[in-house]
Amino acid sequence: MVRSVLTLRAADSDALEELYAEHGILARARRFPGCRDALLLRAVGDDRLSGPATHLVIADWDTAADYRRWVADPWRAALSQQLAAVLDTTPDEPIVGALFELVPDHHSSAPFTPEEHP
């Protein structure tokens, strides 16, 4: 499994979230072959601990090839201009995501429980 992380800086957060909802972007991603889940996250707080990012799009994929097929999908590509219109980017700044894989924790076999780590 791999996880894609797309960092977005919205010029208008409401417009970005409406675009995702109106076009059913996350629902369509979840139906795409190889996608396990997809989420849109909004930064919280005025201090922006997230840096310049206002939103993250995180999705889990069976393989990196599945994610690349999603990125190359004509439907997704057609939305790129609409997405770019609601982002705070320069025209030549690409919208880039990254893929990550899980690094096994060989030192712990027990799951994290908040009660044990106040």
ZADO-1210 file (C-alpha; in nm, 4 decimals, padded with zeros to 6 digits):
<atoms>
<atom x="00.0000" y="00.0000" z="00.0000" code="MET" pos="1"/>
<atom x="00.1123" y="00.3573" z="-00.0720" code="VAL" pos="2"/>
<atom x="-00.0316" y="00.6881" z="00.0447" code="ARG" pos="3"/>
<atom x="-00.0547" y="00.9945" z="-00.1774" code="SER" pos="4"/>
<atom x="-00.0323" y="01.3366" z="-00.0150" code="VAL" pos="5"/>
<atom x="-00.1292" y="01.6461" z="-00.2103" code="LEU" pos="6"/>
<atom x="-00.0611" y="01.9786" z="-00.0387" code="THR" pos="7"/>
<atom x="-00.2895" y="02.2633" z="-00.1444" code="LEU" pos="8"/>
<atom x="-00.2904" y="02.6352" z="-00.0670" code="ARG" pos="9"/>
<atom x="-00.6382" y="02.7689" z="-00.1369" code="ALA" pos="10"/>
<atom x="-00.7013" y="03.1293" z="-00.2296" code="ALA" pos="11"/>
<atom x="-01.0583" y="03.0656" z="-00.1104" code="ASP" pos="12"/>
<atom x="-01.1057" y="02.7631" z="00.1165" code="SER" pos="13"/>
<atom x="-01.4825" y="02.7559" z="00.0682" code="ASP" pos="14"/>
<atom x="-01.4430" y="02.7522" z="-00.3101" code="ALA" pos="15"/>
<atom x="-01.1919" y="02.4673" z="-00.2928" code="LEU" pos="16"/>
<atom x="-01.4163" y="02.2590" z="-00.0694" code="GLU" pos="17"/>
<atom x="-01.7190" y="02.3337" z="-00.2896" code="GLU" pos="18"/>
<atom x="-01.5223" y="02.2232" z="-00.5976" code="LEU" pos="19"/>
<atom x="-01.4387" y="01.8902" z="-00.4337" code="TYR" pos="20"/>
<atom x="-01.8000" y="01.8404" z="-00.3225" code="ALA" pos="21"/>
<atom x="-01.9649" y="01.9597" z="-00.6442" code="GLU" pos="22"/>
<atom x="-01.7561" y="01.7297" z="-00.8631" code="HIS" pos="23"/>
<atom x="-01.7514" y="01.4380" z="-00.6192" code="GLY" pos="24"/>
<atom x="-01.3746" y="01.4204" z="-00.6518" code="ILE" pos="25"/>
<atom x="-01.3154" y="01.2091" z="-00.3416" code="LEU" pos="26"/>
<atom x="-01.6055" y="00.9730" z="-00.4150" code="ALA" pos="27"/>
<atom x="-01.4794" y="00.9235" z="-00.7695" code="ARG" pos="28"/>
<atom x="-01.1263" y="00.8602" z="-00.6422" code="ALA" pos="29"/>
<atom x="-01.2602" y="00.5965" z="-00.4009" code="ARG" pos="30"/>
<atom x="-01.4290" y="00.4178" z="-00.6930" code="ARG" pos="31"/>
<atom x="-01.1125" y="00.4307" z="-00.9027" code="PHE" pos="32"/>
<atom x="-00.9386" y="00.0918" z="-00.9317" code="PRO" pos="33"/>
<atom x="-00.6721" y="00.0558" z="-00.6656" code="GLY" pos="34"/>
<atom x="-00.7925" y="00.3387" z="-00.4389" code="CYS" pos="35"/>
<atom x="-00.8663" y="00.2276" z="-00.0837" code="ARG" pos="36"/>
<atom x="-00.9715" y="00.5648" z="00.0608" code="ASP" pos="37"/>
<atom x="-00.9441" y="00.9399" z="-00.0046" code="ALA" pos="38"/>
<atom x="-00.9804" y="01.2331" z="00.2337" code="LEU" pos="39"/>
<atom x="-00.9730" y="01.6122" z="00.2140" code="LEU" pos="40"/>
<atom x="-00.8288" y="01.7715" z="00.5282" code="LEU" pos="41"/>
<atom x="-00.8551" y="02.1409" z="00.6227" code="ARG" pos="42"/>
<atom x="-00.5860" y="02.3135" z="00.8325" code="ALA" pos="43"/>
<atom x="-00.7098" y="02.4326" z="01.1709" code="VAL" pos="44"/>
<atom x="-00.6207" y="02.7356" z="01.3757" code="GLY" pos="45"/>
<atom x="-00.5088" y="03.0826" z="01.2902" code="ASP" pos="46"/>
<atom x="-00.1422" y="03.0152" z="01.3521" code="ASP" pos="47"/>
<atom x="-00.1234" y="02.7747" z="01.0566" code="ARG" pos="48"/>
<atom x="00.1076" y="02.5156" z="01.2053" code="LEU" pos="49"/>
<atom x="00.0623" y="02.3501" z="00.8673" code="SER" pos="50"/>
<atom x="00.2702" y="02.6221" z="00.7033" code="GLY" pos="51"/>
<atom x="00.1261" y="02.7735" z="00.3876" code="PRO" pos="52"/>
<atom x="-00.0963" y="02.4704" z="00.3222" code="ALA" pos="53"/>
<atom x="-00.4679" y="02.5187" z="00.3762" code="THR" pos="54"/>
<atom x="-00.5660" y="02.1637" z="00.2761" code="HIS" pos="55"/>
<atom x="-00.4228" y="01.8176" z="00.2290" code="LEU" pos="56"/>
<atom x="-00.5649" y="01.5481" z="00.0058" code="VAL" pos="57"/>
<atom x="-00.4627" y="01.2070" z="00.1340" code="ILE" pos="58"/>
<atom x="-00.5440" y="00.8808" z="-00.0392" code="ALA" pos="59"/>
<atom x="-00.4405" y="00.5196" z="00.0074" code="ASP" pos="60"/>
<atom x="-00.3632" y="00.3124" z="-00.3026" code="TRP" pos="61"/>
<atom x="-00.2851" y="-00.0521" z="-00.3597" code="ASP" pos="62"/>
<atom x="00.0195" y="00.0397" z="-00.5687" code="THR" pos="63"/>
<atom x="00.2066" y="00.3439" z="-00.6967" code="ALA" pos="64"/>
<atom x="00.0958" y="00.2436" z="-01.0480" code="ALA" pos="65"/>
<atom x="-00.2698" y="00.2775" z="-00.9391" code="ASP" pos="66"/>
<atom x="-00.2026" y="00.6319" z="-00.8210" code="TYR" pos="67"/>
<atom x="-00.0223" y="00.7196" z="-01.1449" code="ARG" pos="68"/>
<atom x="-00.3238" y="00.5944" z="-01.3423" code="ARG" pos="69"/>
<atom x="-00.5475" y="00.8216" z="-01.1320" code="TRP" pos="70"/>
<atom x="-00.3197" y="01.1203" z="-01.1971" code="VAL" pos="71"/>
<atom x="-00.3289" y="01.0441" z="-01.5712" code="ALA" pos="72"/>
<atom x="-00.7071" y="00.9929" z="-01.5802" code="ASP" pos="73"/>
<atom x="-00.8636" y="01.2327" z="-01.8367" code="PRO" pos="74"/>
<atom x="-01.1524" y="01.3202" z="-01.6014" code="TRP" pos="75"/>
<atom x="-00.9098" y="01.4272" z="-01.3287" code="ARG" pos="76"/>
<atom x="-00.6927" y="01.6152" z="-01.5751" code="ALA" pos="77"/>
<atom x="-00.9991" y="01.8062" z="-01.6997" code="ALA" pos="78"/>
<atom x="-01.0554" y="01.9411" z="-01.3460" code="LEU" pos="79"/>
<atom x="-00.6995" y="02.0697" z="-01.3139" code="SER" pos="80"/>
<atom x="-00.7814" y="02.4150" z="-01.4533" code="GLN" pos="81"/>
<atom x="-01.0785" y="02.4539" z="-01.2191" code="GLN" pos="82"/>
<atom x="-00.8637" y="02.3436" z="-00.9271" code="LEU" pos="83"/>
<atom x="-00.5844" y="02.5832" z="-01.0227" code="ALA" pos="84"/>
<atom x="-00.8391" y="02.8683" z="-01.0316" code="ALA" pos="85"/>
<atom x="-00.9170" y="02.8317" z="-00.6591" code="VAL" pos="86"/>
<atom x="-00.5565" y="02.7872" z="-00.5473" code="LEU" pos="87"/>
<atom x="-00.3117" y="03.0520" z="-00.4359" code="ASP" pos="88"/>
<atom x="-00.0349" y="02.9613" z="-00.6800" code="THR" pos="89"/>
<atom x="00.1545" y="03.1207" z="-00.9618" code="THR" pos="90"/>
<atom x="00.0526" y="03.0075" z="-01.3116" code="PRO" pos="91"/>
<atom x="00.3750" y="02.8130" z="-01.3614" code="ASP" pos="92"/>
<atom x="00.3716" y="02.6494" z="-01.0169" code="GLU" pos="93"/>
<atom x="00.2758" y="02.2826" z="-01.0576" code="PRO" pos="94"/>
<atom x="00.0271" y="02.1089" z="-00.8286" code="ILE" pos="95"/>
<atom x="00.2432" y="01.8252" z="-00.7054" code="VAL" pos="96"/>
<atom x="00.1688" y="01.5361" z="-00.4781" code="GLY" pos="97"/>
<atom x="00.3996" y="01.2790" z="-00.3273" code="ALA" pos="98"/>
<atom x="00.3758" y="00.9074" z="-00.2598" code="LEU" pos="99"/>
<atom x="00.4772" y="00.7493" z="00.0682" code="PHE" pos="100"/>
<atom x="00.5015" y="00.3948" z="00.1953" code="GLU" pos="101"/>
<atom x="00.4748" y="00.2680" z="00.5508" code="LEU" pos="102"/>
<atom x="00.7988" y="00.2269" z="00.7416" code="VAL" pos="103"/>
<atom x="00.7552" y="-00.0701" z="00.9752" code="PRO" pos="104"/>
<atom x="00.8132" y="-00.0056" z="01.3440" code="ASP" pos="105"/>
<atom x="01.0285" y="-00.3007" z="01.4452" code="HIS" pos="106"/>
<atom x="01.0496" y="-00.1855" z="01.8075" code="HIS" pos="107"/>
<atom x="00.6831" y="-00.2038" z="01.8955" code="SER" pos="108"/>
<atom x="00.4219" y="-00.4668" z="01.8374" code="SER" pos="109"/>
<atom x="00.1554" y="-00.3003" z="02.0515" code="ALA" pos="110"/>
<atom x="-00.0809" y="-00.0383" z="01.9091" code="PRO" pos="111"/>
<atom x="-00.0654" y="00.3160" z="02.0456" code="PHE" pos="112"/>
<atom x="-00.3183" y="00.3948" z="02.3147" code="THR" pos="113"/>
<atom x="-00.3609" y="00.7541" z="02.4366" code="PRO" pos="114"/>
<atom x="-00.4149" y="00.6347" z="02.7948" code="GLU" pos="115"/>
<atom x="-00.0556" y="00.5085" z="02.8072" code="GLU" pos="116"/>
<atom x="00.0937" y="00.8301" z="02.6663" code="HIS" pos="117"/>
<atom x="-00.0578" y="01.1382" z="02.8295" code="PRO" pos="118"/>
</atoms>
